[in-house]
């Protein structure tokens, strides 16, 4: 389903970029998930940050409180000096991993966010969109089963216009 220009897009659907989506990734640990998320998010920056720095920012945020939000979903995120706009990466995992989530359920879907330091409302809007969509078990399952980046973008785009 294609988005209609007359319907408002969600904050999440407006930020999606196929090159920042990894489908059916073979990742075996929370550390590797954060490393891969940092790699993807760094490609969304204009060469201003190093992957290692983004990884450490995500890791520091995890130390403040685990970003495993439940229902098999994690949302590692950070504010970033080098980000001029919000950047979202998505990873679906071939096999679920322990992420020490609030509900103790293993994670098979992760949304990574980098937002500018001053983008408080944008950051909150993105987190709210993700939480709203992923609280629906059917939508979460469909996204986990998506076969490619285009399908992920199409699903999220169609949901943002129906809610």
N, C-alpha and C positions, 0 to 999 in steps of 0.2 A: 504494500500500500504506500503510495507517495503522499508526502505532506502537502496539504493545501495551503497556498499562501495566505488565505483569509483566516486560517486558524492559528492561534499563537503557538509557538514552539516553546518547549520547556527549556530551562537553562541547560539541562543535560544534553538534549538533542542538538542544541545549537553549537556545542563544543566538540562534538564527535568528529574524529578523523580516522579513516581506515588504517593509516600507518601506525596508529597508537593502540591498535586492537590485536591481541594475540588469542587465537582460538585453539582449544584443545592442547594447551601447552603441557609439556612434560616437566613438571616442577615437583620436587620431592620434599621441600621444607619451607617453613615461613621465611627463613633467611633468603633462600633462593627466590621466593616470590617477591620479596622486597627488592632484591637485586635486579630481577627482570622488570619490575615495575619502574625502578629508577632508570633503567636503560630506555624503556619506552618513553617515559616522561621527558627524559633529556633530549630525545629526538624532537620533541615538541617545542623545545626552546631554541632560540636563534644562536646556538653555539656559545651562549653566555655562561653556561654551567657545565661542570663535569659530572659524569655519571656517579662517581664516588661521593661527591658532595650531596647530590640528590638522595642517594642511598642513606647517607648519614642523617639527613633531614627527616626522612621517613622513619628511620630507626629511632631517632630522638622523640618523635611524636608517639611512637609505639610505647616508649618508656613512660610517657605521661599517662597512658591508658590504652589498652588494646583496642584496635579498630575493627576487630571481628564483631560485626553488628548482629550476628545470628542468622539463622536460615541458610547457612552455608555461604554467607557473603562477608567479605572484608572490604574496608574502605580506607586503605592507608592514604594519608593526606598531609600536606604541609603548606604553609605560606612560604613564598620564595621570592627573594629580592630580584632574581633574574627573570621572573615571569611578568610579562606585561599584560597578559590576559589569562584567564583560567585555562588550564590544560587538563584533559581527562584521558586516562588510559584504561583499558579494560582487558583483563586476562581471564579466560575460562580455562580450567584445568582438566586435563585428561583423567586424573585421579585426585580425589579430595585429599587435603592435607590438614594436619593439626595446626590451628592458628590461635589456640587458646581463646576462642570466641566466648562471648558472654553466655551462650546457651550450650557450650561444649560440643557443638556440631562442627564437623570438619568443613573446611572451606573449599568450594570448587569454583567460585566466581569472585573476582576482585576488581574493584574500581579504584584507580589511583588518581589523586587530584593534586595539582600544584596551582596555587592562586597567588596573585600579587599580595604583598604585605598589607596593602590598604583595602583589599577587596572583601571586606567582611560580609556584606550582604550577598555578594555573588557566591562566596564560599558556602554560606548557609543555604542559599537557594539550590546549589548543586547537591549538597548533602541531603537536603529535604527531598529533592527529586529522586535520588537514588534510594533513599529509605522508603519512600512511598511506593515506587515501582517494585522494589525487592521484597516488600512486605506481602506481596501477592504471590503465593506459591506457584501458581500457574505461569505467571510472567517470568519468575525467577527460573523455573524449569525450562521454559522456551528459550530463554537467553543462554542458559547453560548448554542447551542442545544445539545452538546455532552452529552451522557448518563453516561459516566464513565471516569475514569482517562486514561485508555488505549486508548479510542477514542480521547481524547485531545492530547495525545502524538503522536498517529498515524497521526492525521490531521496536526499538526505542522511539524512533520517529513516529510510528503509528500509535504507540501508547501515549505519547505526549500530547497528541491531538484528540484523544478520547477521554482524557481526565480533566 
